[in-house]
């Protein structure tokens, strides 16, 4: 399995994705760099699939991936109703203008 390291060690990378995931599900859209969004999409799709499953084991796995328990509760209450009939592809990535400071490619990742 290949993945982007994003210039961080594994602990910092896991912490970054936990906080990004909780912000993503809290606001249902976030603005971030393209590389982060492409990696975040994998985790977001997994959490939504767990929410559709909806059992206790799935909830515990989602809590392990997302930093905030309240956000996990929100996901498990709202998401299965929205995406019950959808087989995958729950997120959308829209390109934005490059970041002003370092010209990093910026995107908006949102729930479909």
C-alpha positions as CSV (number, residue, x, y, z in Angstrom):
1,X,0.0,0.0,0.0
2,X,1.5,3.3,-1.0
3,X,0.6,6.6,0.6
4,X,1.9,10.2,0.9
5,X,4.2,10.9,3.9
6,X,3.5,14.7,3.7
7,X,6.8,15.5,5.3
8,X,5.8,14.1,8.7
9,X,6.6,11.1,10.8
10,X,3.9,8.5,11.3
11,X,2.6,9.9,14.7
12,X,2.4,13.5,13.4
13,X,0.7,12.2,10.2
14,X,-1.9,10.3,12.1
15,X,-2.6,13.2,14.4
16,X,-3.0,15.5,11.4
17,X,-5.5,13.2,9.7
18,X,-7.5,12.8,12.9
19,X,-7.9,16.5,13.2
20,X,-8.6,17.0,9.5
21,X,-11.3,14.3,9.6
22,X,-13.0,15.7,12.6
23,X,-13.1,19.2,11.0
24,X,-14.2,17.7,7.7
25,X,-17.2,15.9,9.2
26,X,-18.0,18.8,11.5
27,X,-18.2,21.4,8.7
28,X,-18.9,18.9,5.8
29,X,-16.3,20.8,3.7
30,X,-12.7,22.1,4.3
31,X,-10.1,23.9,2.3
32,X,-6.7,22.2,2.3
33,X,-3.8,21.3,0.0
34,X,-4.4,18.8,-2.8
35,X,-2.1,16.1,-1.4
36,X,-3.7,16.2,2.0
37,X,-7.2,16.1,0.5
38,X,-6.4,13.1,-1.7
39,X,-5.2,11.2,1.4
40,X,-8.0,12.5,3.5
41,X,-10.5,11.1,1.0
42,X,-9.4,7.5,1.8
43,X,-10.1,8.0,5.5
44,X,-13.4,9.8,5.0
45,X,-14.8,7.1,2.7
46,X,-13.8,4.5,5.3
47,X,-15.6,6.4,8.1
48,X,-18.7,6.8,6.0
49,X,-18.8,3.1,5.2
50,X,-18.4,2.3,8.9
51,X,-21.3,4.7,9.7
52,X,-23.5,2.9,7.1
53,X,-22.7,-0.4,8.9
54,X,-23.7,1.2,12.1
55,X,-22.9,-1.4,14.7
56,X,-20.8,-1.0,17.9
57,X,-17.6,-2.3,16.4
58,X,-17.9,0.1,13.5
59,X,-18.5,3.0,15.9
60,X,-15.4,2.1,17.9
61,X,-13.3,1.9,14.7
62,X,-14.6,5.3,13.6
63,X,-13.7,6.8,17.0
64,X,-10.2,5.4,16.5
65,X,-10.0,7.3,13.2
66,X,-11.7,10.6,14.2
67,X,-10.4,12.8,17.0
68,X,-13.8,14.0,18.4
69,X,-16.4,11.6,19.7
70,X,-19.2,14.1,19.2
71,X,-18.3,14.3,15.5
72,X,-18.5,10.5,15.3
73,X,-21.9,10.6,16.9
74,X,-23.0,13.2,14.3
75,X,-21.7,11.0,11.4
76,X,-23.4,7.9,12.6
77,X,-26.7,9.8,13.0
78,X,-26.8,11.8,9.7
79,X,-24.7,9.9,7.1
80,X,-26.6,6.6,6.8
81,X,-29.8,8.5,5.9
82,X,-28.0,10.6,3.2
83,X,-25.8,7.9,1.6
84,X,-27.7,4.7,2.3
85,X,-28.2,3.8,-1.3
86,X,-24.8,5.1,-2.5
87,X,-22.1,2.5,-3.0
88,X,-19.1,4.9,-2.7
89,X,-17.7,8.2,-3.9
90,X,-19.0,10.2,-0.9
91,X,-16.5,13.1,-1.4
92,X,-15.8,15.7,-4.0
93,X,-12.5,17.6,-4.6
94,X,-12.7,21.0,-6.3
95,X,-9.6,22.9,-7.2
96,X,-9.0,26.4,-6.0
97,X,-6.4,29.1,-6.6
98,X,-2.8,28.3,-5.4
99,X,-2.0,29.3,-1.8
100,X,-0.5,32.8,-1.8
101,X,2.6,32.1,0.4
102,X,4.1,29.1,-1.2
103,X,1.9,28.5,-4.3
104,X,0.8,25.1,-3.0
105,X,-2.2,23.8,-5.0
106,X,-5.3,24.3,-2.8
107,X,-8.6,22.4,-3.0
108,X,-12.0,22.3,-1.4
109,X,-13.0,18.8,-0.3
110,X,-16.7,18.3,0.5
111,X,-19.3,15.7,1.0
112,X,-21.4,15.1,-2.2
